[in-house]
């Protein structure tokens, strides 16, 4: 890491940015947790700074917890930056035949995590409390406490190693009880009278006098249907029928909860332990079994059923409130055309999206810009309903020429108004009426452009055009004119 | 060609809506040849005075008005036709502002109907519908002939149709149509800034602002010809602008300031009353009888006051001072008119003018048509009483605080523009970090490049350019710290009044310069911490030493006081306690009062920028001959040995040396101080330097004088101010010298104030032989007190107050002291009698305040903790029966033996809870680690030029703007303080250490001039980590192995703890 810039993340607190986390280089450079960013910059101007992302941190820890499942199924989060592994009966599976056991497992874990780029500290002990204490406050980053040696190992650690809150640990330190050994030696009654039962409980949890259970992580999917088969099935038709039953079951539950699914995961459990998973998404929350079944259509084939599927589950992974809609007899031109479109389009978007990918589907929408060619923008088809619609004025042509086409003003002189005649695509147009100008200045922050004066003009033939002068009118110099669109 | 007047102009005093200064708009209208221009800010007249001043200079008419947006859906422009109508408009705006929180307003149609007489209204309808017609009709019915309807042409495509519709609406309502252009900027080129302001207001970025921005740049001031083209076919609408302008002839010049009547309630003419009071005061000020010269001076001053009719002003000030004296609030006047014999006799100041020889004409002159200026400082803790007295006496409708216009500074401008332009917060922070001070100077591209940003990248270049333009724009109004305007009639008919952020305060929309420009008097009611301290000191002298003094009666010219100041022994002394002053005192060697006046004025940016300090010192020490640039200037500069040091002198030089008139000289000072626009300064520079050279002065001297005026402009320090301050310097120094215990006590009880923290004040008191005792629940009050020191031969010892304990509330301390009786025997007694619960007892225990009960800090904490838990568990107070039996009713508590604290631990605990320790200095405990370092106390015995090392806690780091990147640090060890100078080159090498170390070891070369000692750093070492080992130390000897501290958690950096414990004062 030599030569790397210090890396810190920041969080906002009371209008200031504070250092939320930092790497080893930053620590070496003199930065510290809780410093203001301004101070940090003064100390190490070369620092690389990015905002803290607690959600991503939590997601990362979550992924690590899943990954730890390779050591033991019994894994749980320990705070925001730790993981408990219940390694009972697992340790002998790790290491070489010569050195199987706990040191091997622990070492393997730390080594792999380091390989991923984490600074990890691990400890194994009789109790979760003792392991936590050693991992956080022990001298070794891979400590193994032999059975029965817990008390001795913990004796010298600070009381904060007992997972006490900062205030309690601070008060204990202030009265001189700095280390766990001192705490152990104290009579329990006066201690409890002052700090409540918490200190004693943590002490007992660490020593093993009180059992502490680790609750393993469980996926939480409240909307989940399950179907087990007496005999394994393998035919596509059978699977489809199974799916139908699951969908009916699931949609009934969604209906009761007033919700609709945005994402569905179908899991097929093969008799040999393999797992096959299929996921579909929906543009809008849905709970119509027929519609959802169509989304799966064509996605059930193409897998090997092996010796057969013995169970299926269907889980709604993302759900949203979906209030029932009364009757669907929408008449075009109704008071809510936008909603009509949305209702109508959603199934189409779903079917197209699940086939070719939602990321490839776009729709055009209004964009707030004064420049006509920038007033339309393509947006992902799945994006929320447009919150912006064009204002009723000024009136613009429905379709624009891209790029605008040069026209020849006749006569070329400019009086500030529209030309009397113009020539476009070798045809002459004599202007009969004109309205304007609509002056649109360039978006100065993007690039220097010229102001345009737009005129809506009608020629003697009844054709309506949208033309503009490029730049400011000049008495002595002919202006450049363009046609940008046609009305009607 | 004057056939059009723009009547809808929004200046930048409609915050974040207008993109031009009022003066820019007015000047532009003038250059377009328009005879007048209207200004209509949003429910505000805040910018109108600037427009007025500019209009007078440019000789165009100003139509004074405002835009009113009513909560029940109507917007109008309102232009008063005369003074009375202006008063109603001002009241209307006040009404709207007072109803709403600061910065907002709420007005209804009924308010306009109630106050609208004499106002010309231009209705700005949203739409051309029936509602607009009805609203216009209603207004028209109420004020027939005074209502117009606005018509626009913004080049939006269908303008002519819209205009025709509007004309139809006007005809339908029988209201004349008037052509407007809703001007937001004086010229087209301001469009980028206008768009950026819109983004700042709408809290969006330029890229997603969309239709919130205008489509084009048409809202600028246009020529009459342009307007005529745009309103072809509506010529009457153009003519109506002229009609309105000619109807609304009200000018701000018609505002006449009238003094309140209260100054002489019995109807006695103010001048006679002033004379009576003055002569009566003179009798008590000069008990031995008036000398002829004083008598002449008084007569002369009274004559001048009469001539200019300023007696009511002096009486108003006198009334405030008398009120303060009745309430026993210490106060002192300063300012141009304050150091007059009249003010001395009225008790407004305590500086005998006969000691100073200040000329009264310099303060008040007929020629300089400006009101006298007196600021009064009050004890900072009691100023509020005076303010409330003013409100009570004159009423809120007649007295108000003046405003301060908070403007965009270079840094805030870059921040807001950068954000609006969509730069990342990080980039904005980096850019803003490259801006120094308040200047509107362009950001140096080299600096920008240094932090890794390309200044030529288009976005960055735009941000820098627009931010520079935004700098100086008003951002919001704030309240002046104490400038009061008091009127005879209703104040809100003079100018609008709005709510301040602070509850119970109201603020006039105009600031000091606006009031000055219109000749409206204001009185500054200011707060000064040192006056609180001196008042408390005087009280202690009365109660403990039976000595009764006030500012005017303390013994004068005590040589011991000057001896002390010459030694730079000035911690806590007003003004001269800063590092720069301390370094200067031994060189200046003040020996009399006037030396102190100079001392106060000389160590300031003005004289330093003008490079006047060293020449003065050389002349004073006889190293340079005293000579004068001319005989004419000799009279101006004689008192200061030929070197201009005071603002008055600089002004005199402009007059005598460069041929300025008095009012020109004053305009010059003002140009520097307030209307700081590039361009005007250059004009003055040429005029002054040129004028002086033409009169035969050295160009270099002229240049220096000008630079000094530049400095004065921003940090003006006139002799009259310096004299008032010098008195406080003398009084505080006298008290420190003669009654160090009382002085330290008063100083501690006035915290926070001054340059030093309680730790240094306590240390300084102990150095001066004062016994200092720790806070104790049985012996201390909230404030520090004096108690008889049996050991110290009958002198007083300083008992620290419970206020020193971090986290203790005053109410709790007061009740503990009140219920003490014969003392508390244990914590339960406090709990029962004073009703203080567990957390408060714990705070007291942390402060080690149970010593008189025989409880150590740890024992106290252990005992207090039980009460904390009791509260948490919801236990009630002990029953009376148990209480009588001496039992707290919670059963017995097994005894626990807590480990004794080491000295180091005790010191840390002291610093944590009290921010100071009476036990030992941390450096004393760590001394063995710095065996080779010289102690601060030994520096004076070290030869100059020696290469040595010192070590100590960092007390302060400073980077004065005048010192070109040099860092000054102050280190403290157990023997005293050491001053470190870090040159920029060394700083770059040790940047992190210089900025973050709490415990620093510095090696370098010793420099000494007299008793001023500096260490020029060439190597710095961060020893903050050692502070973590402090806990283990019992003495300065190596800690024994058994007491090895628990290993710190690996994630915690040792510096974190040091930072919390030993904070330094950095870069103030």
Interface residues (C-beta under 8 A of the other chain):
Chain A: X27 X29 X30 X32 X33 X34 X37 X38 X39 X41 X42 X43 X44 X45 X49 X121 X136 X137 X139 X156 X157 X158 X160 X171 X174 X175 X176 X177 X178 X179 X182 X186 X187 X189 X190 X193 X194 X195 X196 X367 X368 X369 X370 X388 X391 X393 X394 X395 X416 X435 X436 X437 X438 X439 X440 X441 X444 X445 X447 X451 X453 X454 X456
Chain B: X155 X156 X157 X158 X160 X161 X191 X192 X195 X206 X207 X208 X210 X211 X212 X213 X215 X216 X217 X218 X229 X421 X426 X429 X430 X433 X451 X458 X459 X462 X842 X846 X857 X858 X861 X862 X865 X866 X868 X869 X872 X873 X890 X893 X894 X896 X898 X899 X900 X901 X905 X909 X991 X992 X993 X995 X996 X1022 X1045 X1046 X1047 X1048 X1049 X1050 X1051 X1053 X1055 X1056 X1059
